[in-house]
Amino acid sequence: MDTVLELVDVSVRRGQATLLDSVSWTVREGDRWVILGANGAGKTTLVQICSAQIHPTSGLAAILGEILGAIDVFELRPRIGFTSAAVAERIPRHEIVRDVVVSASYGVLGRWREQYDDLDHERAYDLLVEVGAQKLADRTFGTLSEGERKRVQIARALMTDPELLVLDEPAAGLDLGGREDLVSTMSVLANDALSPAIVLVSHHVEEVPPGFTHVLMLRDGRVVAAGPMAETMTAENLSATFGMSLQLTVEEGRYAARRKPRRHA
């Protein structure tokens, strides 16, 4: 399979702080990766590189065959579907949902004078159907629940038929029902052979959708473990990642982790 993303000894430094430290990682077509780690582990910095939002301080980052620093990122970004809390904050609350999705064709947030044809509008609606949000098409973005907004953002990220889909903590802030609805939506995407390579960031193993194939674990900007889900998602690796003794269970493709109870003398 072709390589979609390749990082070689990538580091990111801001002043005296090292946010990523010599990260090497490869994502190929058809891969569905989840990135796990505690707050401050470097997850957001890593996905900012994956989505061509920032450049590494050192090392090589190649995205879709293009090397960051040697290409205009404004040409590269339309090939990457990206959702994050920062993107969501920039969506006008009065915007109609169908326009939130279709405006991704021009890479804008908020319709102005762009012209879209019937095929654009049909694709936007089809994507809303795909993520289970077709009933929201005529609502304004500001009236949606947090879970509904997350689904609309995923539809928007898919609008340009991207070659890489990067989802930065899509389940953050959701209640249990909203999280389960979103996990189900992402599982459908993961199991669709026509979906692009996917990179999903999370704090919690409970948010990992069935169908995801690989996991990368970060701690203090360094890779703790990376590889196929069945081999790499272990209690030992999770314990090293989060700095505590954890036990891990899996049932029907869903993971759960909790701290090991202390033994009393």
One Martini backbone bead per residue (centre of mass of N, CA, C, O) as a GRO file, in nm:
protein
  265
    1MET     BB    1   0.099   0.034   0.016
    2ASP     BB    2   0.069   0.355   0.030
    3THR     BB    3   0.204   0.641   0.155
    4VAL     BB    4   0.065   0.908   0.351
    5LEU     BB    5   0.258   0.906   0.617
    6GLU     BB    6   0.589   1.049   0.713
    7LEU     BB    7   0.801   1.019   0.997
    8VAL     BB    8   1.141   1.152   1.074
    9ASP     BB    9   1.264   1.261   1.349
   10VAL     BB   10   1.042   1.437   1.492
   11SER     BB   11   1.053   1.777   1.610
   12VAL     BB   12   0.915   2.003   1.870
   13ARG     BB   13   0.991   2.346   1.949
   14ARG     BB   14   0.927   2.582   2.233
   15GLY     BB   15   1.179   2.701   2.323
   16GLN     BB   16   1.238   2.490   2.602
   17ALA     BB   17   1.020   2.315   2.474
   18THR     BB   18   0.932   1.969   2.412
   19LEU     BB   19   0.668   1.829   2.225
   20LEU     BB   20   0.856   1.665   2.026
   21ASP     BB   21   1.061   1.345   2.021
   22SER     BB   22   1.167   1.166   1.777
   23VAL     BB   23   0.939   1.101   1.557
   24SER     BB   24   0.839   0.785   1.414
   25TRP     BB   25   0.602   0.742   1.132
   26THR     BB   26   0.351   0.530   0.959
   27VAL     BB   27   0.103   0.584   0.701
   28ARG     BB   28  -0.138   0.397   0.525
   29GLU     BB   29  -0.341   0.283   0.322
   30GLY     BB   30  -0.623   0.187   0.524
   31ASP     BB   31  -0.556   0.313   0.775
   32ARG     BB   32  -0.645   0.310   1.143
   33TRP     BB   33  -0.562   0.553   1.372
   34VAL     BB   34  -0.473   0.582   1.718
   35ILE     BB   35  -0.411   0.842   1.956
   36LEU     BB   36  -0.248   0.810   2.271
   37GLY     BB   37  -0.275   1.023   2.570
   38ALA     BB   38  -0.203   1.250   2.775
   39ASN     BB   39  -0.179   1.539   2.886
   40GLY     BB   40   0.103   1.665   2.712
   41ALA     BB   41   0.211   1.434   2.501
   42GLY     BB   42   0.158   1.554   2.177
   43LYS     BB   43  -0.100   1.512   2.002
   44THR     BB   44  -0.171   1.790   1.880
   45THR     BB   45   0.100   1.840   1.746
   46LEU     BB   46   0.090   1.594   1.561
   47VAL     BB   47  -0.178   1.675   1.405
   48GLN     BB   48  -0.067   1.943   1.297
   49ILE     BB   49   0.125   1.802   1.107
   50CYS     BB   50  -0.073   1.606   0.957
   51SER     BB   51  -0.246   1.889   0.866
   52ALA     BB   52  -0.046   2.129   0.793
   53GLN     BB   53  -0.019   2.357   1.034
   54ILE     BB   54   0.278   2.260   1.094
   55HIS     BB   55   0.622   2.254   1.153
   56PRO     BB   56   0.902   2.112   1.208
   57THR     BB   57   1.203   2.167   1.359
   58SER     BB   58   1.277   1.861   1.301
   59GLY     BB   59   1.293   1.668   1.043
   60LEU     BB   60   1.064   1.455   0.859
   61ALA     BB   61   0.758   1.551   0.667
   62ALA     BB   62   0.531   1.339   0.490
   63ILE     BB   63   0.246   1.432   0.280
   64LEU     BB   64   0.126   1.291   0.016
   65GLY     BB   65   0.434   1.317  -0.106
   66GLU     BB   66   0.492   1.576   0.072
   67ILE     BB   67   0.715   1.818   0.194
   68LEU     BB   68   0.756   1.993   0.455
   69GLY     BB   69   0.887   2.305   0.320
   70ALA     BB   70   0.835   2.218  -0.015
   71ILE     BB   71   0.532   2.328   0.017
   72ASP     BB   72   0.225   2.451  -0.027
   73VAL     BB   73  -0.013   2.419   0.217
   74PHE     BB   74  -0.263   2.528   0.046
   75GLU     BB   75  -0.245   2.270  -0.143
   76LEU     BB   76  -0.258   2.037   0.079
   77ARG     BB   77  -0.509   2.075   0.275
   78PRO     BB   78  -0.750   1.979   0.079
   79ARG     BB   79  -0.638   1.665   0.116
   80ILE     BB   80  -0.733   1.725   0.420
   81GLY     BB   81  -0.919   1.607   0.678
   82PHE     BB   82  -1.029   1.839   0.949
   83THR     BB   83  -1.079   1.811   1.307
   84SER     BB   84  -1.158   2.063   1.563
   85ALA     BB   85  -1.212   2.290   1.804
   86ALA     BB   86  -1.096   2.530   1.644
   87VAL     BB   87  -1.274   2.497   1.394
   88ALA     BB   88  -1.554   2.507   1.533
   89GLU     BB   89  -1.523   2.806   1.644
   90ARG     BB   90  -1.530   2.927   1.331
   91ILE     BB   91  -1.821   2.855   1.303
   92PRO     BB   92  -2.100   2.991   1.228
   93ARG     BB   93  -2.398   2.983   1.411
   94HIS     BB   94  -2.593   3.073   1.153
   95GLU     BB   95  -2.523   2.837   0.990
   96ILE     BB   96  -2.612   2.618   0.768
   97VAL     BB   97  -2.539   2.294   0.755
   98ARG     BB   98  -2.514   2.255   0.446
   99ASP     BB   99  -2.302   2.496   0.434
  100VAL     BB  100  -2.084   2.385   0.615
  101VAL     BB  101  -2.018   2.155   0.415
  102VAL     BB  102  -1.997   2.284   0.122
  103SER     BB  103  -1.768   2.506   0.192
  104ALA     BB  104  -1.522   2.307   0.176
  105SER     BB  105  -1.467   2.336  -0.132
  106TYR     BB  106  -1.326   2.638  -0.056
  107GLY     BB  107  -1.210   2.653   0.241
  108VAL     BB  108  -1.456   2.772   0.409
  109LEU     BB  109  -1.608   2.976   0.678
  110GLY     BB  110  -1.866   3.077   0.547
  111ARG     BB  111  -2.076   3.211   0.345
  112TRP     BB  112  -2.080   3.413   0.044
  113ARG     BB  113  -1.995   3.408  -0.312
  114GLU     BB  114  -2.012   3.132  -0.371
  115GLN     BB  115  -2.037   2.863  -0.614
  116TYR     BB  116  -2.271   2.594  -0.646
  117ASP     BB  117  -2.357   2.290  -0.744
  118ASP     BB  118  -2.555   2.017  -0.738
  119LEU     BB  119  -2.326   1.816  -0.668
  120ASP     BB  120  -2.239   1.952  -0.407
  121HIS     BB  121  -2.512   1.927  -0.257
  122GLU     BB  122  -2.535   1.620  -0.283
  123ARG     BB  123  -2.278   1.549  -0.131
  124ALA     BB  124  -2.345   1.685   0.136
  125TYR     BB  125  -2.596   1.513   0.192
  126ASP     BB  126  -2.464   1.232   0.177
  127LEU     BB  127  -2.275   1.287   0.421
  128LEU     BB  128  -2.496   1.328   0.628
  129VAL     BB  129  -2.602   1.044   0.596
  130GLU     BB  130  -2.339   0.889   0.670
  131VAL     BB  131  -2.347   1.041   0.975
  132GLY     BB  132  -2.654   1.082   1.068
  133ALA     BB  133  -2.741   1.419   0.970
  134GLN     BB  134  -2.989   1.486   0.771
  135LYS     BB  135  -3.193   1.631   0.981
  136LEU     BB  136  -2.985   1.896   0.999
  137ALA     BB  137  -2.960   2.061   0.726
  138ASP     BB  138  -3.172   2.319   0.824
  139ARG     BB  139  -3.001   2.392   1.046
  140THR     BB  140  -2.828   2.557   1.278
  141PHE     BB  141  -2.529   2.524   1.428
  142GLY     BB  142  -2.610   2.662   1.712
  143THR     BB  143  -2.856   2.436   1.770
  144LEU     BB  144  -2.666   2.218   1.829
  145SER     BB  145  -2.533   1.969   1.956
  146GLU     BB  146  -2.230   1.842   2.019
  147GLY     BB  147  -2.274   1.576   1.864
  148GLU     BB  148  -2.387   1.705   1.602
  149ARG     BB  149  -2.139   1.877   1.537
  150LYS     BB  150  -1.940   1.648   1.497
  151ARG     BB  151  -2.079   1.520   1.250
  152VAL     BB  152  -2.068   1.767   1.068
  153GLN     BB  153  -1.757   1.791   1.067
  154ILE     BB  154  -1.706   1.522   0.925
  155ALA     BB  155  -1.857   1.586   0.669
  156ARG     BB  156  -1.682   1.829   0.596
  157ALA     BB  157  -1.405   1.671   0.587
  158LEU     BB  158  -1.524   1.489   0.331
  159MET     BB  159  -1.598   1.684   0.089
  160THR     BB  160  -1.299   1.667  -0.071
  161ASP     BB  161  -1.199   1.383  -0.082
  162PRO     BB  162  -0.984   1.279   0.104
  163GLU     BB  163  -0.664   1.111   0.182
  164LEU     BB  164  -0.694   1.240   0.479
  165LEU     BB  165  -0.812   1.181   0.820
  166VAL     BB  166  -0.836   1.423   1.093
  167LEU     BB  167  -0.915   1.357   1.447
  168ASP     BB  168  -0.948   1.585   1.718
  169GLU     BB  169  -1.116   1.492   1.968
  170PRO     BB  170  -1.437   1.428   1.894
  171ALA     BB  171  -1.544   1.332   2.204
  172ALA     BB  172  -1.518   1.590   2.337
  173GLY     BB  173  -1.783   1.675   2.563
  174LEU     BB  174  -1.941   1.417   2.571
  175ASP     BB  175  -2.176   1.219   2.635
  176LEU     BB  176  -2.253   0.898   2.634
  177GLY     BB  177  -2.447   0.906   2.390
  178GLY     BB  178  -2.269   1.081   2.203
  179ARG     BB  179  -2.026   0.893   2.201
  180GLU     BB  180  -2.167   0.637   2.085
  181ASP     BB  181  -2.261   0.764   1.823
  182LEU     BB  182  -1.975   0.844   1.723
  183VAL     BB  183  -1.842   0.567   1.729
  184SER     BB  184  -2.034   0.446   1.523
  185THR     BB  185  -1.965   0.636   1.289
  186MET     BB  186  -1.653   0.572   1.285
  187SER     BB  187  -1.687   0.269   1.229
  188VAL     BB  188  -1.812   0.294   0.952
  189LEU     BB  189  -1.573   0.440   0.826
  190ALA     BB  190  -1.352   0.225   0.893
  191ASN     BB  191  -1.521  -0.012   0.723
  192ASP     BB  192  -1.473   0.162   0.472
  193ALA     BB  193  -1.287   0.116   0.186
  194LEU     BB  194  -1.333   0.431   0.080
  195SER     BB  195  -1.187   0.539   0.299
  196PRO     BB  196  -0.959   0.705   0.429
  197ALA     BB  197  -0.715   0.767   0.602
  198ILE     BB  198  -0.697   0.746   0.970
  199VAL     BB  199  -0.675   0.996   1.240
  200LEU     BB  200  -0.713   0.950   1.596
  201VAL     BB  201  -0.780   1.138   1.887
  202SER     BB  202  -0.720   1.035   2.239
  203HIS     BB  203  -0.763   0.954   2.594
  204HIS     BB  204  -0.963   0.700   2.534
  205VAL     BB  205  -1.032   0.366   2.483
  206GLU     BB  206  -1.351   0.392   2.469
  207GLU     BB  207  -1.320   0.567   2.179
  208VAL     BB  208  -1.249   0.320   2.017
  209PRO     BB  209  -1.329   0.205   1.720
  210PRO     BB  210  -1.436  -0.028   1.545
  211GLY     BB  211  -1.177  -0.088   1.285
  212PHE     BB  212  -0.927  -0.016   1.409
  213THR     BB  213  -0.574  -0.101   1.339
  214HIS     BB  214  -0.409   0.127   1.505
  215VAL     BB  215  -0.150   0.231   1.754
  216LEU     BB  216  -0.045   0.535   1.925
  217MET     BB  217   0.186   0.610   2.194
  218LEU     BB  218   0.217   0.889   2.422
  219ARG     BB  219   0.503   1.044   2.609
  220ASP     BB  220   0.651   1.330   2.634
  221GLY     BB  221   0.679   1.324   2.299
  222ARG     BB  222   0.697   1.009   2.295
  223VAL     BB  223   0.722   0.689   2.186
  224VAL     BB  224   0.601   0.393   2.326
  225ALA     BB  225   0.393   0.284   2.097
  226ALA     BB  226   0.358   0.101   1.770
  227GLY     BB  227   0.076  -0.058   1.599
  228PRO     BB  228  -0.111  -0.305   1.596
  229MET     BB  229  -0.376  -0.342   1.792
  230ALA     BB  230  -0.351  -0.644   1.895
  231GLU     BB  231  -0.039  -0.594   1.990
  232THR     BB  232  -0.041  -0.289   2.135
  233MET     BB  233  -0.308  -0.312   2.304
  234THR     BB  234  -0.190  -0.294   2.624
  235ALA     BB  235  -0.145  -0.275   2.957
  236GLU     BB  236   0.155  -0.212   2.949
  237ASN     BB  237   0.147   0.029   2.750
  238LEU     BB  238  -0.062   0.199   2.903
  239SER     BB  239   0.096   0.227   3.166
  240ALA     BB  240   0.338   0.378   3.034
  241THR     BB  241   0.167   0.617   2.916
  242PHE     BB  242   0.005   0.697   3.210
  243GLY     BB  243   0.168   0.621   3.481
  244MET     BB  244   0.004   0.346   3.548
  245SER     BB  245  -0.172   0.078   3.672
  246LEU     BB  246  -0.332  -0.118   3.426
  247GLN     BB  247  -0.640  -0.248   3.302
  248LEU     BB  248  -0.758  -0.457   3.025
  249THR     BB  249  -1.048  -0.462   2.813
  250VAL     BB  250  -1.235  -0.673   2.568
  251GLU     BB  251  -1.549  -0.616   2.373
  252GLU     BB  252  -1.649  -0.623   2.066
  253GLY     BB  253  -1.403  -0.406   2.000
  254ARG     BB  254  -1.405  -0.290   2.297
  255TYR     BB  255  -1.252  -0.076   2.525
  256ALA     BB  256  -1.116  -0.097   2.872
  257ALA     BB  257  -0.997   0.110   3.149
  258ARG     BB  258  -0.824   0.054   3.471
  259ARG     BB  259  -0.722   0.065   3.771
  260LYS     BB  260  -0.545  -0.110   3.972
  261PRO     BB  261  -0.594  -0.256   4.252
  262ARG     BB  262  -0.495  -0.239   4.565
  263ARG     BB  263  -0.313  -0.423   4.781
  264HIS     BB  264  -0.376  -0.552   5.089
  265ALA     BB  265  -0.214  -0.662   5.381
   0.00000   0.00000   0.00000
